[in-house]
Amino acid sequence: MNRHGIRKIAAGAVIAAVYAGASIALAPVSYGPLQFRAAEALCVLPFLFPGSIWSLGIGCLAANLISPYGLLDMAAGSLATLIAAFWTSRVKKRVFAPLPPVICNGVIVGAVIAVSGTEGGSFFAAFPVFAAQVALGEAVVMYALGLPLLILLSKNRLFERISGVHPS
């Protein structure tokens, strides 16, 4: 394996660890219907660094080990992050890069919470409320932290050296 390949693997491991560590360290606000999971700001990375897609999914899976929504959130929440990361890698304009995580998490994690939190209740009544709450928290994180991170990284030469991605 060449030096560039080792760099990509190391960067991916760091991304996964930072995502999981930040989510767990900020657990009181990282989980729940109205969540502000600061680690989600990293979900803009696939816009510049498509190799980060799997790292984000693995980091989310690790973070969801302590989710109050259990195995369903581990599976579906991690899938939401993977779908959002893949979609973000396909976005053409930087300003739209934060949208896929907002939409995917709103729909998928909103559904997880509606299923988990409506024992005997109506999923269809609870889902729009939970989806809106998750999407709102995600939008705040993605546009307050994620978009500035993306702008900073796209102008940063150190990021270019580490990732091998040329800033746009």
N, C-alpha and C positions, 0 to 999 in steps of 0.2 A: 504494500500500500504506500502511495506517495505522501509527501508532506501535506499536500492540499486535502487529500482524503482524510487524513488524521485530524486536520484542523476542523473539517466539517463535522466529524464525529464528536470531537471535543466541544465544539460550539453547540451542537444539538444536546449534548448531555448537560451543559450549563443552562441552556434554555429550559429544559425539562425540570432541572433542580430548582431554578429560580422561580418558575411558575408554581411548582408544588410548595416550596418553602414559603413564598410570599402568601399563598392562599391559606396555608395552615397557620402561619404566624399571625395573620389578620382574620382568623376564623370567626370572630364575632360578627364581622361584616361580610365575610366571604360566602356565607351559606344562608339560604332562606328565600322567601318570596321577594323581598326587596333587598337585593344583595349588591354590594359594591366590591366585587372581587378585583382588586387592583392588578393582580397578575394577568387579568384578561387584556390589559394594555399591550401585552406581548403578542396578542393575536394579530397585530398589524405587521409583524415580522415577515410573514409569507409574501407580502407585497414586494419586499426587497430580496428576501432570502427564502425561496420555496423549500429549501432543505429543512426549514424549521417546522414544517407541517406536522410530521410525526412526533417531533420533540414536544410540541404543544399538546398533542393528544396524550402522550405518555405523562407529561406533567399534570394534566388535568385528571387523568386516571389516578395518579398518586395522590393528588389533592383530595379527590372524592372518596378516598379510603375512609375519611372521617366525616363524610357527608351525613347529615341527619336523615337523608332519603335513601340510604343504603345502596344495595346492589343495583337498583334501577338507575340511580343517579350515576353510579360508577360507569355503567354501560352507556346509557343514553346521554348523560352529560358529556362524557368523553367523545362520543360520536358527534354531538353537537359542535364541539370544539374542532374535531377533525374536518367536518363538513365546512364549517366557517373558515378554517385555515386554508383549505383547498380553494374555496370560493374567493377568498382574499387574494390568493396568488394569481387569480385570473382577472382581478379588477384592473382597469386601465388608468383610472385617475386616482391620485393619492387621496383626495378628499372623500372618496367613496370607500376606501379601504376599511374604515371602522364599521361599515354597515353590515357585512355578512355576520359578524359575531352578534350584533344586536338582534338581527332577525332570527338566526338559528337558535340562539339561547332563549330568546323570548318564546319561540314556538316550542322547542323541544324541552327545555328545562321548565318552562311554564306548564307543559303537559305532565312532566314528572311530578311536579309539586301538586298539581291538581289531582293526579291519581293517588299520590301518597297522602294528601291531606283531606280527602273527601270520603272517608270511610262511611258508607251508607248515604253519602250526599250525592249531589249531581255533579259529575265531571264537567258537563257542558255549561253549567252555571258558574263553576269555579275557574275553568280554564281561561276565559278572557281576562279575568281579574289577575290571575297569577302570571299569565303571559305578558300583560301590560306592565306589571310590577318588575318582572325580571328584565324586560326590554328597556324600561326606564333606567334601572340601575346600570345595565350594560351600556346604554347610550352615554350616560354620565361618565363612566370610566373610559369608554373608547374615545370620546371626543375631548375629555379633559386631560387624560393621560396618554392614550394610545396615539392620537393624531400628532400631538407635540413630539412624542417619542419618534414617530415615523419621520417627521420633518427634521428632527435633530440627526437621526441616523443617516438620512439621505444626503446630508451635508458633511458627514463626519469621515475623515480620511482613515482614522483608526479602525472604524467599522469596516471600511473597504479592505484594509490589510488583513483583518481577522477573518472576515467572511469570504473574501475574494469577489464580492459583489461591488460593482462600480456604481457610485451614487448617481442618481438621475438628476 
